Amino acid sequence: MTPSPTPTFDKTPAVAAIMQVLESYVPIKVQAMSRIDGSRLPEVVIDPALESQRRAICWLRNHGYRYVYYSRYPTIKSITFNDKAEVTVLMRITEDAQIVDDRGTPIDPKAGGEYAAIFQLRQIGGRWYIFCLNTSEKGELDKCELKFDDPSPCG
């Protein structure tokens, strides 16, 4: 899978900082989901997105699963400032990944694919953090919303 071209954005200091957070998130997410190690998530993610990511890690750990990423290409489609300290980023993500058990046997060989993603970031103390993220295989997303209807698998 090859990434689609990323639109050019004015590289204001805020946009550059936001893009840096999103670029940093990719290896941190891969580490969290493939090694079942969320220790670096707070570098770029805050609640409620942090809770969502931790729940995903706990679910994987409880089942003896992990992700194996072969490739992951996020493409930023738009960056919209909601105000000076909050921004919404729309993306397309193309990834080749599998969920495997502790022996490496694929559990979900279709865990990757191409999907829409929405990220909301908030500036706190001069740094940007992801506080909401959603994905959809069906198309573009118009709002970011995290709901926790089920009890936490973290116990």
N, C-alpha and C positions, 0 to 999 in steps of 0.2 A: 504494500500500500504506500503510495506516495502522498505527501502532504500537499494540500492546495495552497496557492500563494496567499500570503498574509497581506491584508491591505496596509498601506503606509499610514502611520499616525504621526501627528506632530509630536516631536520628542520633547515636550515640556518636562520639567523635573518631576511633576506628579505622574505623568504618563510613563516616563522611564521607570519610576519607582514601582508603579503598578505592574508593569510588564516584568520587572525583576521578581516580584513576589510570585506571579503566575509561572514564570520559568523555574523558580526555586521549588514551587509546589510539586512539579512533575517528579523529580527524583525522590522527594520526601514521600510522596504518595506511593511510588513504586517500592521504596524501602518498607513502608508501613504495611502494605498489602502482600508483599512477597516474603518478607522476613517476619511478619506479624510483630512489628516493632514500631509503635507509634511515638517513640520518644522525641522525634524531631518535629512532629506535627505542630506543637505550639510556636515554632519559629515563624509559621506563616498562616496558621488557622486559629481562630478563636470561636467560642460558643456563639450560636448553636451548631455551627459546622464541625467544630472540634468534637462535640458529643456524638454527632452523626458518624464521623470517621472512627472514633473509638468504638462505637457500637458495631461497625462493620468488622473491625479487627477482632473484637470479642466473639462475634458470630463465627468468623473463620477459625479462630483458635478453638472454640468449643466443638467444632466439627472436625478438627484436624486438617483443615484446608488452608491453602494459600494461593495467591495469584502467581502466575508465571507470565511476565511481560516479554514479548518479542520485539515490539515496537509501539511507540505512542507518539502521535503527532497532534498537538493542539494547535488550532488555527484561530486567531482572534478575528472576529467579524466586526465587532463594534465595541467602543468604549464610551459610556455615557455618564457624565458627572451628574449625580443627583443633587449634590451640593459640594462644598469644598472638601468635605471629609468623608463622602460616600460615593461610590461609583458602581455601575453595573457593567459587566463585561459579558458579551455573547460570544460563544465559541462553537466551532465544530471540532470534534475530536475523532481521530481515526486511530484505532489501536488493534493490535493483534495480541490477544492474551487468552489464557485458560485458567480456570480454577482447577487445582489438582489436590489430591489427598496426600497424606504423609509419605506414600510410596511413589508419588509422582504420577499416579493414574489420573487422567482427566475426568473431572466431575462435570464440568460445563465447558465443553470445547468451543462454545460460541460466546464466551464472556466478552470478547472484544467487539469490533465492528466500527461503524461510523454513527455518531450520535451528536445531538445538539447539547450544549451545556450553557448554563448561566451561572455566573459567579458575582457575588456582591462583596465588595471590599470596603472596609472602614479604616480611616486613619486614626490612630491612637498614639499619642505621645510622639508624633512625627513619623511613625512607621505605619505602613499599610498591612492589613491582615484580611484574610478571607473569613467572612462570618456567615455566609450562606452559599450553598452550591447545590444545583439540581442538574439532572441529565434527563434526556428524553430521546428514545429511538424514533419517535413519531414525527419529530419536526422541531421547529423553533419554540423557544420558551419565552413567555412575556413577563413572568414574575418569578422570583425566587422565594420559595416557602419551604420551611422544614417543620414537619410535624412528627411527633413521637407518640404514636398510638399504642405501640406495643411496649411491654416492660423491657428494660435494658437486658441484653444477653450477658452483660458484664457482672451480673449478680448483685 
